[in-house]
């Protein structure tokens, strides 16, 4: 037996209005992937097997750096849903991405932190790592963060209070 809506205790209805949708063209994804292949070719040509190792290890190092920055950034986040991020290798969202919809201001804040602190952390490694590994670390940092920064730039005129939804080949911005 169904109770009328007014008698249900926890009936909450959220309405979202789609404000802007950004389709990610396959050509853009292909060119993004091609840049990683070009770096691999460059590393192999100049440094040989050390270049291949640096290419692979640099990707892992920057993932760890990004994970540490995310964890430190989320210490101050109140809602558990905003802290839930997943790791994936689905183009163009390689690396860590929000598991659910995310508030736009949090998305921007996290990626600003990822960009600047990640760049600083990468540069701090400079005196102790081989030049091919340093090239890979810096490249992977920019390569992973570029699609997200472009997305922030695309939605820059939208209000911070909205919600961003990342899907395989599109990003949608909603307002409550």
Backbone as CSV, one residue per row, in Angstrom:
resi,resn,N_x,N_y,N_z,CA_x,CA_y,CA_z,C_x,C_y,C_z
1,UNK,0.841,-1.168,0.000,0.000,0.000,0.000,0.894,1.242,0.000
2,UNK,0.604,2.169,-0.868,1.396,3.387,-1.005,0.848,4.480,-0.101
3,UNK,1.773,5.157,0.571,1.400,6.305,1.382,1.438,7.556,0.504
4,UNK,0.583,8.497,0.778,0.675,9.766,0.047,2.037,10.400,0.294
5,UNK,2.497,11.181,-0.655,3.816,11.788,-0.583,4.009,12.618,0.676
6,UNK,2.998,13.299,1.114,3.131,14.147,2.293,3.346,13.333,3.569
7,UNK,2.934,12.061,3.580,3.088,11.239,4.777,4.423,10.503,4.806
8,UNK,5.132,10.438,3.700,6.422,9.766,3.706,7.423,10.634,4.462
9,UNK,8.207,9.990,5.303,9.087,10.740,6.198,10.265,11.390,5.486
10,UNK,10.962,10.675,4.616,12.203,11.193,4.045,12.090,11.375,2.535
11,UNK,11.037,11.948,2.075,10.883,12.158,0.639,11.572,13.454,0.241
12,UNK,12.695,13.312,-0.440,13.426,14.472,-0.919,13.578,14.318,-2.418
13,UNK,13.246,15.359,-3.117,13.332,15.321,-4.568,14.265,16.424,-5.006
14,UNK,15.292,16.035,-5.737,16.228,17.005,-6.276,15.934,17.168,-7.762
15,UNK,15.870,18.376,-8.192,15.668,18.640,-9.609,16.900,19.354,-10.134
16,UNK,17.452,18.815,-11.167,18.616,19.405,-11.794,18.241,19.893,-13.180
17,UNK,18.746,21.027,-13.518,18.507,21.597,-14.835,19.831,21.588,-15.595
18,UNK,19.832,20.960,-16.759,21.038,20.932,-17.581,21.302,22.336,-18.107
19,UNK,22.475,22.855,-17.824,22.849,24.193,-18.247,23.742,24.133,-19.484
20,UNK,24.722,23.233,-19.442,25.668,23.158,-20.544,26.215,21.741,-20.646
21,UNK,26.380,21.280,-21.877,26.955,19.953,-22.122,28.121,20.119,-23.082
22,UNK,29.222,19.487,-22.736,30.415,19.527,-23.575,30.684,18.118,-24.083
23,UNK,30.529,17.931,-25.390,30.841,16.645,-26.010,32.334,16.590,-26.290
24,UNK,32.934,15.455,-26.022,34.359,15.290,-26.247,34.516,14.492,-27.530
25,UNK,35.036,15.152,-28.531,35.151,14.534,-29.850,36.191,13.423,-29.839
26,UNK,35.935,12.362,-30.596,36.903,11.254,-30.671,38.271,11.697,-31.200
27,UNK,38.286,12.708,-32.071,39.568,13.200,-32.597,40.420,13.797,-31.484
28,UNK,39.773,14.459,-30.559,40.483,15.051,-29.429,41.077,13.957,-28.538
29,UNK,40.291,12.919,-28.296,40.774,11.797,-27.483,41.931,11.097,-28.193
30,UNK,41.791,10.897,-29.491,42.861,10.240,-30.265,44.153,11.050,-30.241
31,UNK,44.039,12.356,-30.398,45.245,13.185,-30.374,45.869,13.197,-28.983
32,UNK,45.029,13.143,-27.957,45.538,13.077,-26.585,46.328,11.785,-26.375
33,UNK,45.784,10.673,-26.844,46.485,9.390,-26.735,47.754,9.373,-27.582
34,UNK,47.696,10.030,-28.733,48.846,10.069,-29.619,50.031,10.783,-28.974
35,UNK,49.766,11.800,-28.178,50.866,12.499,-27.512,51.615,11.578,-26.546
36,UNK,50.898,10.668,-25.901,51.564,9.702,-25.012,52.428,8.747,-25.829
37,UNK,51.925,8.345,-26.991,52.710,7.461,-27.860,53.940,8.188,-28.409
38,UNK,53.794,9.464,-28.713,54.932,10.248,-29.197,56.001,10.353,-28.119
39,UNK,55.580,10.566,-26.863,56.564,10.607,-25.775,57.277,9.265,-25.650
40,UNK,56.534,8.174,-25.764,57.164,6.852,-25.687,58.196,6.697,-26.793
41,UNK,57.829,7.089,-28.010,58.779,7.003,-29.124,60.016,7.853,-28.875
42,UNK,59.820,9.056,-28.380,60.930,9.944,-28.062,61.824,9.328,-26.994
43,UNK,61.215,8.837,-25.938,61.987,8.244,-24.831,62.783,7.027,-25.318
44,UNK,62.147,6.194,-26.143,62.834,4.995,-26.652,63.972,5.384,-27.602
45,UNK,63.735,6.396,-28.412,64.749,6.829,-29.378,65.968,7.429,-28.674
46,UNK,65.739,8.275,-27.709,66.841,8.967,-27.034,67.478,8.123,-25.933
47,UNK,66.660,7.459,-25.117,67.187,6.773,-23.935,67.123,5.251,-23.999
48,UNK,66.564,4.677,-25.038,66.482,3.221,-25.180,65.538,2.613,-24.152
49,UNK,65.961,1.500,-23.561,65.117,0.807,-22.580,64.924,1.622,-21.305
50,UNK,65.886,2.460,-20.989,65.719,3.354,-19.846,64.547,4.295,-20.083
51,UNK,64.371,4.711,-21.329,63.247,5.571,-21.689,61.912,4.872,-21.513
52,UNK,61.848,3.592,-21.898,60.618,2.816,-21.704,60.309,2.684,-20.219
53,UNK,61.318,2.344,-19.435,61.137,2.240,-17.984,60.688,3.577,-17.404
54,UNK,61.320,4.661,-17.827,60.961,5.993,-17.316,59.530,6.348,-17.698
55,UNK,59.130,6.003,-18.908,57.773,6.284,-19.382,56.748,5.582,-18.494
56,UNK,56.986,4.312,-18.200,56.063,3.537,-17.358,56.137,3.968,-15.894
57,UNK,57.338,4.111,-15.383,57.514,4.466,-13.973,57.044,5.893,-13.699
58,UNK,57.250,6.792,-14.647,56.786,8.170,-14.493,55.277,8.237,-14.350
59,UNK,54.560,7.398,-15.102,53.104,7.344,-14.989,52.699,6.909,-13.580
60,UNK,53.370,5.884,-13.068,53.058,5.389,-11.719,53.393,6.440,-10.654
61,UNK,54.520,7.101,-10.802,54.932,8.119,-9.820,53.916,9.247,-9.766
62,UNK,53.471,9.725,-10.922,52.536,10.848,-10.923,51.167,10.419,-10.394
63,UNK,50.796,9.160,-10.569,49.546,8.669,-9.988,49.618,8.697,-8.466
64,UNK,50.747,8.300,-7.925,50.929,8.327,-6.468,50.911,9.768,-5.954
65,UNK,51.580,10.656,-6.661,51.573,12.072,-6.265,50.149,12.619,-6.288
66,UNK,49.405,12.320,-7.344,48.021,12.795,-7.438,47.160,12.202,-6.325
67,UNK,47.361,10.930,-6.004,46.594,10.295,-4.921,46.868,10.984,-3.591
68,UNK,48.109,11.265,-3.300,48.460,11.932,-2.042,47.822,13.324,-1.981
69,UNK,47.884,14.061,-3.079,47.280,15.395,-3.108,45.771,15.301,-2.910
70,UNK,45.124,14.338,-3.558,43.674,14.158,-3.387,43.331,13.861,-1.935
71,UNK,44.060,12.944,-1.335,43.777,12.587,0.058,43.968,13.781,0.988
72,UNK,45.009,14.559,0.762,45.233,15.743,1.594,44.176,16.811,1.339
73,UNK,43.724,16.939,0.114,42.688,17.922,-0.209,41.362,17.546,0.430
74,UNK,41.065,16.257,0.487,39.769,15.815,0.997,39.677,15.771,2.509
75,UNK,40.739,16.086,3.200,40.676,16.136,4.657,39.632,17.158,5.096
76,UNK,39.500,18.241,4.360,38.587,19.317,4.747,37.209,19.221,4.094
77,UNK,36.950,18.211,3.284,35.647,18.080,2.622,34.661,17.436,3.588
78,UNK,33.473,18.025,3.691,32.489,17.560,4.659,31.696,16.345,4.187
79,UNK,31.267,16.340,2.943,30.400,15.268,2.462,31.217,14.079,1.971
80,UNK,30.855,12.895,2.416,31.575,11.689,2.030,31.452,11.426,0.530
81,UNK,30.336,11.801,-0.077,30.138,11.566,-1.503,31.150,12.350,-2.337
82,UNK,31.554,13.520,-1.855,32.528,14.322,-2.582,33.937,13.737,-2.487
83,UNK,34.162,12.906,-1.497,35.482,12.298,-1.335,35.627,11.003,-2.111
84,UNK,34.556,10.524,-2.708,34.618,9.238,-3.391,35.101,9.436,-4.828
85,UNK,36.320,9.040,-5.061,36.917,9.118,-6.382,37.370,7.724,-6.781
86,UNK,37.408,7.471,-8.053,37.824,6.167,-8.568,38.978,6.356,-9.538
87,UNK,39.769,5.313,-9.666,40.866,5.336,-10.615,40.427,4.575,-11.853
88,UNK,40.706,5.130,-13.003,40.320,4.461,-14.234,41.238,4.830,-15.385
89,UNK,41.108,4.061,-16.456,41.916,4.322,-17.648,41.021,4.488,-18.874
90,UNK,39.850,5.079,-18.664,38.927,5.334,-19.750,39.220,6.701,-20.347
91,UNK,39.620,6.740,-21.625,39.938,8.042,-22.230,38.722,8.947,-22.258
92,UNK,38.848,10.217,-22.063,40.040,10.990,-21.723,40.251,11.140,-20.227
93,UNK,39.494,10.416,-19.416,39.566,10.570,-17.953,40.502,9.532,-17.345
94,UNK,41.769,9.603,-17.678,42.763,8.709,-17.084,43.061,9.170,-15.672
95,UNK,43.397,8.231,-14.827,43.742,8.578,-13.459,42.515,8.678,-12.573
96,UNK,42.604,9.504,-11.562,41.526,9.636,-10.589,40.471,10.609,-11.090
97,UNK,39.208,10.220,-10.906,38.087,11.083,-11.278,36.965,10.865,-10.277
98,UNK,36.044,11.817,-10.182,34.936,11.657,-9.231,34.081,10.442,-9.603
99,UNK,33.692,9.674,-8.601,32.856,8.499,-8.839,31.419,8.899,-9.145
100,UNK,30.994,10.007,-8.603,29.627,10.500,-8.781,29.680,11.914,-9.335
101,UNK,28.521,12.542,-9.342,28.489,13.962,-9.683,29.265,14.718,-8.608
102,UNK,29.859,15.830,-9.007,30.672,16.594,-8.068,30.321,18.069,-8.189
103,UNK,30.358,18.745,-7.062,30.100,20.182,-7.074,31.214,20.879,-7.857
104,UNK,30.826,21.826,-8.678,31.777,22.491,-9.573,32.900,23.178,-8.817
105,UNK,32.585,23.852,-7.722,33.664,24.546,-7.009,34.657,23.557,-6.400
106,UNK,34.193,22.388,-5.988,35.109,21.373,-5.464,35.963,20.796,-6.589
107,UNK,35.360,20.556,-7.743,36.102,20.057,-8.903,37.234,21.025,-9.259
108,UNK,36.909,22.305,-9.310,37.926,23.306,-9.638,39.017,23.375,-8.579
109,UNK,38.601,23.339,-7.325,39.563,23.428,-6.224,40.525,22.240,-6.247
110,UNK,39.979,21.058,-6.389,40.810,19.846,-6.397,41.804,19.890,-7.554
111,UNK,41.346,20.311,-8.721,42.236,20.299,-9.872,43.245,21.450,-9.863
112,UNK,42.904,22.543,-9.225,43.914,23.583,-9.006,45.009,23.045,-8.086
113,UNK,44.597,22.374,-7.015,45.571,21.764,-6.105,46.404,20.715,-6.841
114,UNK,45.741,19.865,-7.601,46.467,18.831,-8.342,47.492,19.452,-9.282
115,UNK,47.086,20.497,-9.977,47.994,21.105,-10.939,49.212,21.719,-10.258
116,UNK,48.978,22.638,-9.331,50.093,23.384,-8.752,50.933,22.557,-7.791
117,UNK,50.292,21.840,-6.888,51.063,21.043,-5.926,51.735,19.875,-6.634
118,UNK,51.041,19.293,-7.612,51.641,18.208,-8.394,52.858,18.680,-9.166
119,UNK,52.776,19.872,-9.738,53.920,20.426,-10.466,55.084,20.697,-9.518
120,UNK,54.787,21.271,-8.362,55.843,21.531,-7.367,56.468,20.235,-6.866
121,UNK,55.634,19.247,-6.563,56.151,17.955,-6.080,57.020,17.290,-7.144
122,UNK,56.610,17.409,-8.390,57.401,16.838,-9.481,58.751,17.540,-9.603
123,UNK,58.738,18.844,-9.480,59.979,19.614,-9.604,60.928,19.385,-8.430
124,UNK,60.374,19.080,-7.276,61.217,18.794,-6.108,62.063,17.536,-6.360
125,UNK,61.569,16.634,-7.184,62.301,15.396,-7.480,63.494,15.612,-8.410
126,UNK,63.575,16.771,-9.027,64.566,17.041,-10.072,66.005,16.642,-9.711
127,UNK,66.521,17.012,-8.552,67.932,16.685,-8.279,68.224,15.182,-8.156
128,UNK,67.205,14.369,-7.886,67.457,12.971,-7.578,67.057,11.975,-8.671
129,UNK,66.398,12.429,-9.720,65.952,11.475,-10.738,66.675,11.705,-12.057
130,UNK,66.736,10.650,-12.833,67.349,10.700,-14.165,66.522,11.619,-15.060
131,UNK,67.178,12.239,-16.031,66.476,13.213,-16.869,65.314,12.601,-17.647
132,UNK,65.426,11.342,-18.070,64.310,10.725,-18.798,63.110,10.515,-17.875
133,UNK,63.371,10.183,-16.630,62.277,10.022,-15.675,61.647,11.381,-15.354
134,UNK,62.460,12.420,-15.246,61.925,13.759,-14.983,61.043,14.221,-16.130
135,UNK,61.479,13.978,-17.362,60.672,14.324,-18.530,59.340,13.596,-18.475
136,UNK,59.378,12.319,-18.138,58.144,11.520,-18.071,57.209,12.004,-16.970
137,UNK,57.753,12.290,-15.812,56.916,12.737,-14.695,56.214,14.050,-15.034
138,UNK,56.962,14.998,-15.568,56.361,16.290,-15.933,55.332,16.090,-17.049
139,UNK,55.685,15.297,-18.057,54.745,15.043,-19.158,53.466,14.408,-18.649
140,UNK,53.582,13.336,-17.850,52.383,12.643,-17.367,51.529,13.554,-16.502
141,UNK,52.161,14.407,-15.724,51.389,15.335,-14.902,50.526,16.229,-15.790
142,UNK,51.154,16.854,-16.775,50.385,17.722,-17.680,49.381,16.916,-18.501
143,UNK,49.765,15.737,-18.938,48.907,14.906,-19.771,47.646,14.491,-19.020
144,UNK,47.783,14.133,-17.763,46.630,13.702,-16.971,45.719,14.868,-16.584
145,UNK,46.298,16.012,-16.320,45.509,17.132,-15.799,44.902,17.991,-16.909
146,UNK,45.449,17.961,-18.104,44.975,18.820,-19.198,43.494,18.674,-19.510
147,UNK,42.939,17.456,-19.677,41.494,17.380,-19.979,40.628,18.005,-18.887
148,UNK,41.027,17.871,-17.648,40.245,18.421,-16.538,40.352,19.944,-16.485
149,UNK,41.546,20.475,-16.748,41.700,21.925,-16.770,40.944,22.541,-17.946
150,UNK,40.956,21.856,-19.080,40.169,22.331,-20.218,38.682,22.330,-19.894
151,UNK,38.255,21.341,-19.131,36.856,21.278,-18.710,36.527,22.430,-17.761
152,UNK,37.409,22.704,-16.830,37.203,23.851,-15.931,37.149,25.145,-16.728
153,UNK,38.001,25.256,-17.737,38.002,26.440,-18.586,36.699,26.541,-19.387
154,UNK,36.208,25.422,-19.874,34.959,25.406,-20.644,33.782,25.879,-19.808
155,UNK,33.743,25.468,-18.550,32.625,25.826,-17.668,32.961,27.008,-16.759
156,UNK,33.942,27.809,-17.116,34.404,28.893,-16.247,33.353,29.953,-15.974
157,UNK,32.423,30.176,-16.895,31.411,31.221,-16.721,30.201,30.724,-15.937
158,UNK,30.156,29.426,-15.674,29.022,28.871,-14.938,29.224,29.101,-13.444
159,UNK,28.130,29.126,-12.728,28.196,29.357,-11.288,28.870,28.191,-10.570
160,UNK,29.503,28.522,-9.455,30.206,27.508,-8.677,29.259,26.524,-8.001
161,UNK,28.013,26.899,-7.832,27.068,26.081,-7.070,26.534,24.889,-7.858
162,UNK,26.871,24.791,-9.121,26.353,23.714,-9.957,27.041,22.386,-9.710
163,UNK,26.597,21.391,-10.460,27.100,20.035,-10.326,27.645,19.592,-11.680
164,UNK,28.781,18.928,-11.663,29.413,18.437,-12.872,29.289,16.925,-12.918
165,UNK,28.923,16.417,-14.082,28.832,14.968,-14.292,29.760,14.601,-15.436
166,UNK,30.733,13.736,-15.152,31.661,13.266,-16.171,31.197,11.911,-16.674
167,UNK,31.064,11.805,-17.973,30.739,10.537,-18.609,31.809,10.244,-19.638
168,UNK,31.701,9.103,-20.306,32.787,8.669,-21.173,33.186,9.720,-22.207
169,UNK,32.256,10.218,-22.989,32.602,11.188,-24.025,31.833,12.494,-23.893
170,UNK,31.454,12.839,-22.680,30.799,14.122,-22.460,30.901,14.526,-21.001
171,UNK,30.765,15.813,-20.804,30.713,16.383,-19.460,29.504,17.306,-19.430
172,UNK,28.706,17.188,-18.389,27.480,17.984,-18.285,27.519,18.791,-17.003
173,UNK,27.028,20.027,-17.128,26.952,20.920,-15.978,25.467,21.164,-15.674
174,UNK,25.095,20.895,-14.422,23.710,21.049,-13.982,23.649,22.046,-12.846
175,UNK,22.503,22.703,-12.729,22.228,23.548,-11.565,21.024,23.007,-10.847
176,UNK,21.032,23.142,-9.536,19.908,22.672,-8.730,18.783,23.659,-8.777
